[in-house]
Each structure stands twice: as structure tokens, then as C-alpha cells.
Amino acid sequence: MAQDHSADAVAVAAAECQHLAATSPPTNPKTTWEGCSVLLDINDGDRLVFARLSPAATLKIGNKKCSLGPLLGCPFGSLFRVGNGPGEPCLSRCSHSTSGASDNALQAIEEESIAEDSRDNRLLIDNNTAQNLSSDDIDAMRRNGATGDEIVEALISNSATFKKKTVYSQEKYKRKKQKKYAPKVLLRKPSARSICETYFKKFPARIGFLRVDTLSLLLSMANVGVHSDVLVVDMIGGMVTGAVAERLGGTGYICSTYFGVTPYPSDIIRMFNFNSEVYSRIVHVPVSDLSKSLDDFVHSEISAKAPSMLPESAECRNSMDISEVPIQNFDLIKEKSLNNEQTSVMSDVGESQHVASILCPSGANDLELGHDTPITDKLVNKGRQAPLETMKQWKTNGFSGLIVAAPEAEVGTIVHKLLPLLAYSAPFAIYHQYLQPLAACMHNLQTSKLAISLQISEPWLREYQVLPSRTHPLMQMSSFGGYILSGIRIRNSVPSSI
């Protein structure tokens, strides 16, 4: 059973490496390439779509099915306009950037508002009689090949009340008509911030309701930096693992551990467009292997690699003992017996499944990360297996940080098993959307005297609109971003009672 499972893991890892090699970013990652993931921002955030670019890829925007081929080879941050006319291309690149246009529009609003403070909208009545241009006229303009910008200008010139509005109302009117008749598509580069904001806006349950300011605070409290070896428990689709890998930038290691025999799903990592160097730093190791002592782990590695190299001699099997053979000769070792191996494998699998049932009482098959996204028994590969020398180093020196994001699991059990794997004075940060599990975990750490500087933080983010005489918080905001338990692991000098 162990050989079949390892063979499946190797096969999946090989397929993953081929996929990464085919879609690895070019020498200039500032422009798009075939196979890369992009974030399409339609009409200033009204619609956010993740897409993988290829000449045959398409996207429906409004009533038109647009090809994404024109986006290949364009720099990130480019602005595209959706065509309206029958002979007009579906997506055409605009000559100006959206940031410059927004800054110029905002500056014009400020200048005109200062000069025309007396104008207001109190005499305007919305009775649908101010517009002289009918829908038939707009359809005729479209048939004649008029662009979306031309239609918007015609609507403004035929409005009887446009000049009577305030400058701010005029800008809102322009944006409303532009979104309808001349939609814009902004080509954004996927990053930890943009991906987290998009998921939090569309499907927050898939990332455990993790807000972007909470994610940044989580990385800071775990002291994630260059050349760090970070231990991660990521049950929110790979959001934390991808953010840590982005910050490390191809240095150090991200050890994504899991309970049971199957790694947790991590589809979000594919959206970061990491190169092969960054992907090689993401490894996945079960908790059962990390919890073994160094000698037991080395012996298990010897047993796993020995069967294919040993002669089929019963006399040799009976005369050799695995503990008496030097490590450098492990390729010449044979396991003692097939029955013992099967018995130990069944014991390890049963123990792992028992631990998983404790962490997830409802069962792994019933656990869901979001809408119709159940966790299945399908083998999911986050990167590759950890090298033997790296595992030895982790078992000797410990990890430099720990991040736990497991909203559906029991936090106290996870921390109790993983905290001894950290180096002394190493920080840890635990995220949960509710306060009570973190409070119980904090109490257990205080009584066991395993950590100091324990604190529970509640991040707060408020976005403001900053305009002349109209500076105020946005009307619709997220009032909750979860909680973070942070601390520093110490050595417990108090002798245990017998």
C-alpha cells in the first residue's frame, strides 16, 4: 500500500513538473505569455475574473464573447476597451493608462468644485424626460459603427440636465454610461493581495474569510522573510502557502504539512505564476513524518529505498539488521519481511486517519472550503517531497516559523503537535475566524508554559473616500476580519510530573 501511494505521488509530482515547465514565466515577467494566469478587472472592480491566457481562450463580457488572444504579450496594467461596432475588434488596447486618466479626472473635479461651490442638484427631477436621445437612435449609431466612447459623448450632449449637475454628479453619470456602452478591462497581475481581495469579494468561504490585512499581519507575526523555513498548515485552498512563497522569493522552504494521507487542496497556488525555482521550495510532508525522531525517519527512508537493490536471499535478510548498517550503504539493504512492512504501513495509515478524524470530526469528505468545493481523496500535489538532508536539518534545528490557517479543524490539537517542531524563540501565528478556539488554545499554551508573548489580535481595515468636502468612510465595508493568535515558542524548563 505504501509503495502504491508513493508511486502515485511520484506520478503526480512528475506531471506537475511538466505542467510548470510548460507554463513557466519568461525572462520578462512584466508582460503576459501563453499559459499564464491573469486577473481581469472589468469596469473598475464590478466584475473580477481569473483567466489563463491562450490564443483559443474566450471570455463573455456583456453580450459579446471576446477572445483573450490580444492580451498575449501585453504588459500587466494595460487597459483594454470592449468594441461595440460590428467590424470593431472585441478587445482593443487603449493608448492611455487607467491610473493617469483617474488622476486627471480627479484633479479636474477638484479644480471645478472649488470654482463652482454654489451649484447643487436640488432642482433636478428624475422623470426620464431629460434625455433627447432614444434607444432607437443608439441602436442606429451602433449599426453605423460608432464606438462606445462616441455613444457616451452623444448621451452627454443630448442631456438637458447634465450641465446643471455638480461636477461630482457629472463624473458619476459618465462612469455609469461608460460601464454600459464602453466597458473597460484592466489586465492585472495576480499577487497575494489581488488574489486575496478577489476571493474575499467573490467567495470568502473558500479562503476561510481571510481578509488581505489579516493575511499581511499573519505573515508579519510569523516573521516570514528571506531564507526562512516556514511550517504551514493551509486548509484554505493554498492562499497562505502562495503568500509565503511570494514573500520568500525562491529562498528558504515552505513545508506544507497535513494530517492523514492526502495533502490539502491548493489550487490557488497555480494563480501566482511562480517559476520553477519558487515551486521547488514548496514541499509537502505529513505530520507523521515530521513527528518521527531523526533515527526513525532515516531508518524509514532506508527501508523505503532498500527493496529494489537487495538480492533475493533469505539468508541475507535474516543475517542483516537495519540498525547495524551505515547510512551511506542504505541502497544495499533489504527489508526484513513483507508481512512486517504491510503491518507497519496499515498501522501508520490507521493512526493518520484517526488523527484526521480528531481534527475534523465531521469527516474529511464532508469538509468544504466554499461553494461546491468538497475535499476528496484525490491526491493533490503542492510541490515536491522534501529532500532528506533538509528533513535532517529541520529535525535538528527546527523551523523558523509556523502559520496555521485551519478554520474547520481543532486548533489546540494542531498546535500541540506542531509547536515542538519549531526552533526555540521561533514565532508562530494562528488564524481563525472565531475567537473561542483561539482563546482556548491560548489558555492551554499559558498553562503548559510552551510559549511567551501570547496575544490575540483582531485586524481592522477601513477604506476612505478622499475628495474635496466629501471625505468619509465607504458606505459598504467589511466589519470583521477574523482573529490571530501569535506568540514565541520557548523551552519548558519545568520537569514533567511522573
C-alpha positions in Angstrom: 0.0 0.0 0.0 2.8 2.4 0.8 4.6 1.6 -2.5 1.3 2.3 -4.4 0.8 5.6 -2.6 4.4 6.7 -3.1 4.2 5.7 -6.8 1.0 7.8 -7.2 2.8 10.7 -5.5 5.8 10.5 -7.8 3.5 10.3 -10.9 1.6 13.4 -9.8 4.8 15.2 -9.0 6.2 14.4 -12.4 3.0 15.7 -14.1 3.2 18.8 -12.0 6.8 19.5 -13.0 5.9 19.1 -16.7 3.0 21.5 -16.3 5.2 24.0 -14.5 7.9 23.7 -17.2 5.3 24.3 -19.9 3.9 27.4 -18.2 7.0 28.9 -16.6 7.3 32.6 -16.9 9.7 34.1 -19.5 12.7 36.3 -18.8 10.4 39.4 -18.6 7.6 38.6 -16.1 6.2 42.1 -16.6 4.4 41.0 -19.8 1.9 38.2 -20.3 2.7 34.9 -22.0 0.8 31.9 -23.2 -0.3 29.8 -20.3 0.0 32.5 -17.6 -2.8 33.3 -15.1 -4.2 36.9 -15.1 -6.8 38.8 -13.2 -9.2 40.7 -15.4 -10.7 43.7 -13.7 -13.9 44.7 -15.7 -15.3 48.2 -15.1 -13.3 49.2 -12.0 -14.0 46.1 -9.9 -17.6 45.5 -10.9 -16.5 42.1 -12.2 -13.3 40.2 -11.4 -12.3 37.1 -13.4 -9.3 34.8 -13.2 -8.2 33.5 -16.7 -5.4 31.5 -18.2 -4.3 33.1 -21.4 -4.1 31.2 -24.7 -4.9 32.0 -28.3 -8.1 30.0 -28.0 -9.3 31.4 -24.6 -12.5 33.4 -24.6 -14.5 35.4 -22.1 -18.1 36.7 -22.3 -18.2 40.4 -21.4 -21.8 41.7 -21.6 -23.4 40.3 -24.7 -20.1 39.7 -26.5 -17.8 36.7 -26.4 -14.4 38.1 -26.6 -11.1 36.3 -27.5 -8.3 36.7 -25.0 -5.6 36.4 -27.7 -5.0 40.2 -27.9 -3.9 40.1 -24.3 -0.8 37.9 -25.0 2.5 39.8 -24.9 0.9 42.9 -23.3 2.4 44.4 -20.1 0.4 44.0 -16.9 -1.6 47.1 -16.1 -2.7 47.6 -19.7 -6.3 48.8 -20.3 -8.5 47.4 -23.0 -11.8 48.6 -24.4 -14.6 46.3 -25.5 -15.7 47.1 -29.0 -19.3 47.9 -29.9 -19.5 48.0 -33.7 -19.9 45.0 -36.0 -16.4 45.5 -37.6 -14.7 46.7 -34.5 -12.3 44.3 -32.6 -13.7 42.9 -29.4 -10.7 43.9 -27.3 -8.6 46.8 -28.3 -5.8 48.3 -26.2 -6.3 51.8 -25.0 -3.5 54.3 -25.5 -3.7 55.8 -22.0 -3.4 54.1 -18.6 -6.3 54.0 -16.3 -4.3 55.4 -13.4 -3.4 58.5 -15.3 -6.9 59.0 -16.5 -8.3 58.7 -13.0 -5.8 61.1 -11.6 -6.6 63.7 -14.3 -10.3 63.3 -13.8 -9.9 63.7 -10.0 -7.8 66.8 -10.5 -10.4 68.3 -12.8 -13.2 67.6 -10.3 -11.2 69.3 -7.5 -10.5 72.4 -9.6 -14.0 72.8 -10.8 -15.6 72.1 -7.5 -13.6 74.9 -5.9 -14.8 77.4 -8.5 -18.4 76.3 -8.5 -19.3 75.6 -4.9 -22.8 77.1 -5.3 -24.1 74.5 -7.8 -26.1 71.6 -6.4 -28.7 69.1 -7.5 -31.8 70.2 -5.6 -33.7 71.4 -8.7 -33.2 68.2 -10.7 -36.1 65.9 -11.1 -35.6 62.4 -12.4 -38.6 61.9 -14.7 -36.9 60.3 -17.7 -37.5 63.4 -19.9 -34.0 65.0 -19.8 -32.5 62.7 -22.4 -33.3 63.6 -26.0 -31.6 60.5 -27.5 -33.8 57.4 -27.8 -32.8 53.8 -27.7 -33.5 53.5 -31.4 -31.0 56.3 -32.1 -28.4 54.5 -30.0 -29.0 51.2 -31.9 -28.6 53.1 -35.2 -25.3 54.5 -34.0 -24.1 51.0 -33.2 -25.1 49.8 -36.6 -23.2 52.6 -38.2 -20.0 51.6 -36.3 -20.0 54.2 -33.5 -17.7 53.4 -30.7 -18.7 53.2 -27.1 -17.0 56.5 -26.3 -18.8 58.2 -29.1 -22.2 57.0 -27.8 -21.3 58.2 -24.3 -20.4 61.7 -25.7 -23.7 61.7 -27.6 -25.7 60.9 -24.5 -23.9 63.8 -22.6 -24.5 66.3 -25.3 -28.2 65.4 -25.6 -28.9 65.5 -21.9 -30.8 68.6 -20.8 -29.7 68.5 -17.2 -26.0 67.4 -17.4 -24.6 70.9 -17.2 -26.8 71.7 -14.2 -25.4 68.9 -12.2 -22.4 69.2 -9.8 -19.0 68.1 -11.0 -19.2 65.0 -8.9 -22.6 64.1 -10.3 -21.3 64.6 -13.8 -18.4 62.2 -13.1 -20.8 59.6 -11.7 -23.0 60.0 -14.8 -20.1 59.5 -17.1 -18.9 56.3 -15.3 -22.4 54.8 -15.3 -22.8 55.3 -19.1 -19.2 54.2 -19.8 -19.8 50.9 -17.9 -22.9 50.2 -20.1 -21.7 51.3 -23.5 -17.9 51.3 -23.4 -16.8 48.7 -20.8 -13.1 48.6 -19.9 -10.9 45.6 -19.0 -7.8 46.1 -16.9 -5.1 43.5 -17.1 -3.8 42.9 -13.6 -1.0 40.7 -12.4 -2.1 38.1 -9.8 -0.4 38.6 -6.4 -1.1 37.7 -2.8 -3.0 41.0 -2.4 -5.1 40.9 -5.5 -5.9 37.2 -5.2 -6.9 37.5 -1.6 -9.1 40.6 -2.3 -10.8 38.9 -5.2 -11.6 35.7 -3.3 -12.8 37.7 -0.3 -15.1 39.7 -2.5 -16.5 36.8 -4.5 -16.1 33.6 -2.5 -14.9 34.4 1.0 -15.7 31.0 2.4 -13.1 29.4 0.2 -10.3 31.2 1.9 -11.8 31.0 5.4 -13.0 34.6 5.3 -9.3 35.7 5.3 -9.1 39.4 4.6 -6.0 41.0 2.9 -4.9 43.0 6.0 -5.3 39.8 8.1 -3.1 37.9 5.7 -0.4 40.6 5.8 -0.5 40.6 9.6 -0.3 36.8 9.6 2.9 36.9 7.6 4.5 39.7 9.7 3.7 38.0 13.1 5.2 34.7 11.8 8.4 36.7 10.8 8.3 35.4 7.2 11.4 36.6 5.5 14.2 35.7 3.1 15.8 32.3 3.8 13.1 31.3 6.3 11.9 27.7 6.7 8.2 28.1 7.4 5.9 25.3 8.6 2.4 25.9 7.2 -0.9 24.2 7.8 -3.1 25.6 5.0 -6.7 24.4 4.8 -7.9 27.4 2.8 -7.0 26.4 -0.7 -3.4 27.3 -0.7 -3.8 31.1 -0.1 -1.3 31.2 2.8 1.2 28.9 1.1 1.2 31.1 -2.0 1.6 34.3 0.0 4.5 32.8 1.9 6.2 31.6 -1.3 5.7 35.0 -2.8 7.5 36.7 0.1 10.3 34.2 0.2 11.0 34.7 -3.5 12.7 31.4 -4.2 14.7 31.2 -0.9 14.2 29.1 2.1 11.5 26.4 2.2 7.7 26.2 2.7 6.8 23.0 4.4 3.1 22.5 3.9 2.2 19.7 6.3 -1.1 17.8 6.6 -2.8 15.2 8.8 -3.7 11.9 7.2 -2.5 10.6 3.9 -3.7 13.2 1.4 -2.4 16.8 1.2 -5.0 19.6 1.4 -6.2 21.2 -1.9 -4.1 24.1 -3.0 -5.4 25.2 -6.4 -4.8 28.9 -5.6 -1.1 28.4 -5.8 -1.4 28.0 -9.6 -2.6 31.6 -10.0 0.6 33.1 -8.7 2.6 32.3 -11.9 5.6 31.1 -9.9 8.7 30.0 -11.7 10.3 26.5 -11.2 12.7 27.8 -8.6 9.9 29.1 -6.4 7.9 25.9 -6.9 10.9 23.8 -5.9 10.8 25.5 -2.5 7.3 24.3 -1.7 7.3 20.8 -0.3 4.6 18.8 1.4 5.3 16.4 4.3 2.8 14.6 6.5 2.8 15.4 10.2 3.6 11.7 10.9 7.0 12.1 9.2 7.8 15.4 10.9 6.9 13.9 14.3 9.3 11.0 14.0 12.7 11.1 15.6 15.7 11.6 13.4 16.9 8.0 13.7 13.4 6.6 13.0 13.0 8.8 10.0 16.4 7.9 8.5 15.6 4.2 9.1 12.2 4.6 7.4 13.9 6.2 4.4 16.4 3.4 4.2 13.5 0.8 4.3 11.7 2.6 1.5 14.7 2.7 -0.8 16.2 -0.7 0.0 13.9 -3.3 -1.6 14.9 -2.6 -5.2 18.6 -3.1 -4.5 18.9 -6.1 -2.3 19.4 -9.7 -3.7 16.5 -12.1 -3.1 18.4 -14.1 -0.5 16.6 -15.2 2.7 19.9 -15.9 4.3 20.9 -12.3 3.7 17.6 -11.0 5.0 17.9 -13.0 8.2 21.6 -12.0 8.9 21.3 -8.3 8.4 19.8 -5.8 10.8 18.9 -2.3 9.7 20.2 -0.6 12.8 23.7 -2.1 12.3 24.3 -0.9 8.7 25.8 2.5 8.0 23.6 5.2 6.4 25.7 5.5 3.3 25.1 1.9 2.4 21.3 2.1 2.6 20.9 1.2 -1.1 22.2 -2.4 -0.3 19.6 -3.1 2.5 16.5 -5.2 2.2 13.5 -5.0 4.4 13.2 -7.8 6.9 9.9 -9.3 5.7 7.0 -8.2 3.5 4.5 -9.1 6.2 6.1 -6.8 8.7 6.1 -4.0 6.2 2.4 -4.4 5.4 1.6 -4.5 9.1 3.5 -1.3 9.9 2.0 0.5 6.9 -1.5 -0.4 7.9 -0.7 0.9 11.4 0.6 4.2 10.1 -2.4 4.7 7.9 -4.8 3.8 10.6 -3.1 6.2 13.0 -3.1 9.0 10.5 -6.8 8.5 9.7 -7.5 8.5 13.5 -5.7 11.9 13.9 -7.6 13.3 10.9 -10.9 12.2 12.4 -10.0 14.0 15.6 -9.1 17.2 13.8 -12.2 17.1 11.5 -15.0 15.5 13.5 -17.4 15.7 10.6 -15.1 13.7 8.3 -12.8 14.8 5.5 -15.3 14.0 2.8 -17.9 16.4 4.3 -15.5 19.3 4.8 -16.0 22.1 2.3 -13.8 25.1 1.6 -16.5 27.0 -0.3 -19.4 26.6 -2.7 -19.4 23.1 -4.1 -15.7 22.5 -3.3 -15.5 19.4 -1.2 -12.3 17.8 -0.1 -11.9 14.4 -1.8 -9.5 11.5 -1.5 -7.8 12.6 -4.8 -4.1 13.0 -4.4 -3.2 16.7 -4.5 0.4 17.8 -5.0 1.6 21.1 -3.7 5.2 20.9 -4.9 7.6 18.0 -4.2 8.9 15.8 -1.4 11.3 17.3 1.0 15.0 16.3 0.4 16.5 14.0 3.1 19.2 16.5 4.1 16.6 19.2 4.5 14.5 17.0 6.7 17.5 16.2 8.8 18.1 19.9 9.2 14.5 20.6 10.2 14.6 17.8 12.8 17.9 19.1 14.2 17.4 22.8 14.2 13.6 23.2 13.9 11.5 25.5 11.7 11.9 29.3 11.9 8.2 30.0 11.9 4.7 28.4 12.0 1.5 29.6 10.3 -1.8 27.8 10.9 -4.9 28.6 8.9 -7.4 25.8 9.6 -10.9 27.2 10.2 -12.5 23.7 10.1 -10.1 21.9 12.4 -9.4 21.9 16.1 -6.6 24.5 16.6 -5.5 23.2 20.0 -4.7 19.7 18.7 -2.8 21.1 15.7 -0.6 23.5 17.8 0.1 20.7 20.4 1.5 18.5 17.7 3.4 21.2 15.7 4.8 23.5 18.3 7.6 21.1 19.3 8.8 21.2 15.7 9.7 24.9 15.9 13.1 26.2 16.9 13.4 27.9 20.3 12.4 31.6 20.1 10.6 31.0 16.8 7.4 32.9 16.3 4.1 31.4 15.3 0.7 32.8 14.1 -2.6 31.1 14.1 -5.6 32.4 12.2 -9.2 31.6 12.9 -12.5 33.3 12.0 -13.8 32.8 15.5 -12.4 33.9 18.9 -13.3 31.0 21.1 -11.0 28.4 19.6 -8.0 30.7 19.8 -8.9 31.7 23.4 -8.9 28.0 24.5 -5.6 27.4 22.6 -4.0 30.4 24.3 -5.1 29.2 27.7 -3.5 25.7 27.0 -0.2 27.3 26.0 -0.1 29.5 29.1 -0.7 26.6 31.4 1.8 24.4 29.7 4.4 27.2 29.6 5.4 26.4 26.0 5.2 30.0 24.7 5.5 33.6 25.7 4.2 36.9 24.3 0.9 35.4 23.6 -1.7 37.7 22.3 -4.9 37.6 20.2 -5.3 40.4 17.6 -8.3 41.5 15.7 -7.3 43.3 12.5 -9.3 46.3 11.4 -9.4 47.9 7.9 -11.4 50.9 6.9 -11.3 52.4 3.4 -12.0 56.1 2.9 -13.2 58.2 0.0 -11.0 61.2 -0.1 -12.5 64.1 -2.1 -12.9 67.8 -1.5 -15.7 68.3 1.1 -16.6 64.6 0.6 -14.1 62.7 2.7 -15.8 59.8 4.6 -15.6 56.0 5.1 -17.0 53.9 2.3 -20.7 53.0 2.8 -20.1 49.3 2.4 -17.2 47.8 4.3 -16.2 44.5 5.9 -16.5 44.9 9.6 -14.8 41.6 10.5 -11.5 40.1 9.5 -11.0 37.2 11.9 -8.5 36.8 14.8 -4.8 35.9 15.0 -3.1 34.2 18.0 0.6 34.9 18.0 3.5 34.0 20.3 7.0 32.8 20.6 8.0 29.3 21.4 10.2 28.7 24.4 11.8 25.7 26.1 9.8 24.4 29.0 12.4 24.0 31.8 9.8 22.7 34.3 10.3 19.0 34.8 7.2 17.0 33.9 5.5 15.2 36.8 5.5 11.4 36.8 
